[in-house]
């Protein structure tokens, strides 16, 4: 007898979303995440000039404030995945949105209106727990529901949504609010909060998928084992620590520049704050497609080589260019000084994307414990949020803008040196057979894990 149609083995033709690698049940989640991160990104580059001109904050004082905020971001980024496993991604996302909105309202309506410095530090600092819970909780939801064969594409779309909002479209919304609608910076900060709230509502109402509404693990000890082992890797495995530090350096200038570049643009170059916001938009708009490009290039020419030359070295040169080019062009009266600065910014955005293969290096260092490895990598992302402003707070008075730019460029050269050391884990490169699986890439575990370490996190013991 002929087999029934449903058993014929023929699959329905994939839809547009399937071909793009977007998980259909989470499509409203990607839209909500983009709106949320646009809202979060609106304030990134206007907070410093607003507090500097409107509330008398010095640049180091703003740096200290954002450093405290960044500490909260780093903690939340590290724990967001584990809490999503324990409580369910949706609940963690809603907690993150609630934290952002509650402390955002307190920051705007109470702390700023009373100019109470203690309240400003308290409310803005605690708000830092908000966006990592929301964003990285959604990343866990994606990994729990996406088709395994399209997982990389789905995660890629997460970073497209995330980066499109923070800071790309966020900076564009800010400059539109200021220059087109002529809102004040304070009013623009309320626009930021409104977009965050809208993004959270879109996710809460639009995403009906059930998996993310419940805990993802039956045994909570499994999650805490991974977390503690991630910390153990940082302490005991030098290469894992190098990955974390390299990833942190990747983003340190992003958050440091947001503190002192607005003042540099307005008081030194005599350009408007809108021009800095446009530069930020250009940097990260260019960065988005190159994230995909350098992922593929790394597989072809080597992960470490790509991070060293396409990432760290390009960033070091273009970082210097962001100060030297406008300084030289303006002093010589060139009418196209700003256009040249945007071009250098585009190169800087390309260089930032050159660090993409670092995540593959992170997993290759502990192939049997990818969760632990990635928790350490994520810590580097979060640590940059406070490390950049901290350097500005500590060194701006002594080094000035020029000195900080040179320091950031030197940090990129340090990252290049560390990335060069991170060779020897990619199949097909540095003597590792091309057909070797990730879990048996070398005779000795690249991360140097002992048999007891492997046993601690083996499936049988989870």
FENHU-V666653 format. One record per backbone hydrogen bond with DSSP energy under -0.5 kcal/mol. CO is the residue of the C=O (numbers start at 1). NH is the residue of the N-H. Records with the same first field share a line. If there is no record, write none. Layout:
# FENHU-V666653
CO=NH  NH
This chain:
# FENHU-V666653
4=7
5=8
15=19
16=20
17=21  22
18=21
21=23
23=26
24=27
25=209
26=29  30
27=31
28=32
29=33
30=34
31=35
32=36
33=37
34=38
35=39
36=40
37=41
38=42
39=43
41=45
43=46  47
46=50
47=51
48=52
49=53
50=54
51=55  57
58=62
59=63
60=64
61=65
62=66
63=67
64=68
65=69
66=70
67=71
68=72
69=73
70=74
71=75
72=76
73=77
74=78
75=79
76=80
79=83
80=84
81=85
82=86
83=87
84=88
85=216  217
88=92
89=93
90=94
91=95
92=96
93=97
94=98
95=99
96=100
97=101
98=102
99=103
100=104
101=105
102=106
103=107
104=108
105=109
106=110  111
107=112
110=114
111=115  116
115=117
116=120
117=121
118=122
119=123
120=124
121=125
122=126
123=127
124=128
125=128
126=129
127=130  131
128=132
129=133
130=134
131=135
132=136  137
133=137
134=138
135=139
136=140
137=141
138=142
139=143
140=144
141=145
142=145  146
147=150
148=151
150=154
151=155
152=156
153=157
154=158
155=159
156=160
157=161
158=162
159=163
160=164
161=165
162=166
163=168
164=169
165=167  170
167=171
168=172
169=173
170=174
171=175
172=176
173=177
174=178
175=179
176=180  181
177=183
184=188
185=189
186=190
187=191
188=192
189=193
190=194
191=195
192=196
193=197
194=198
195=199
196=200
197=201
198=202
199=203
200=204
201=205
202=206
203=207
206=208
210=213
211=214
212=90
218=220
219=222  223
220=223  224
221=225
222=226
223=227
224=228
225=229
226=230
227=231
228=232
229=233
230=234
231=235
232=236
233=237
236=238
237=240  241
238=242
239=243
240=244
241=245
242=246
243=247
244=248
245=249
246=250
247=251
248=251  252
249=253
251=255
252=256
253=257
254=258
256=259  260
257=261  262
260=264
261=265
262=266
263=267  268
264=268  269
265=271
272=275  276
273=277
274=278
275=279
276=280
277=281
278=282
279=283
280=284
281=285
282=286
283=287
284=288
285=289
286=290
287=291
288=291  292
289=293
290=294
291=295
292=296
293=297
294=298
295=299
296=300
297=301
298=302
302=306
303=307
304=308
305=309  310
306=310  311
307=312
308=313
309=314
311=315
312=316
313=317
314=318
315=319
316=320
317=321
318=322
320=323  324
321=325  326
323=327
324=328
325=329
326=330
327=331
328=332
329=334
330=333
334=337
336=340
337=341
338=342
339=343
340=344
341=345
342=346
343=347
344=348
345=349
346=350
347=351
348=352
349=353
350=354
351=354
352=355
353=356
355=358
356=359
357=361
358=362
359=363
360=364
361=365
362=365  366
363=366
364=367
366=369
369=373
370=374
371=375
372=376
373=377
374=378
375=379
376=380
377=380  381
378=382
379=383
380=384
381=385
382=385  386
383=386  387
384=388
386=390
387=391
388=392
389=393
390=394
391=395
392=396
395=399  400
396=400
399=403
400=404
401=405
402=406
403=407
404=408
405=409
406=410
407=411
408=412
409=413
410=414
411=415
412=416
413=417
414=418
415=419
416=420
417=421
418=422
421=423
425=427
426=429
429=432
431=433
432=428
433=436
437=440
438=441
445=448
450=454
451=455
452=456
453=457
454=458
455=458
458=461
459=462
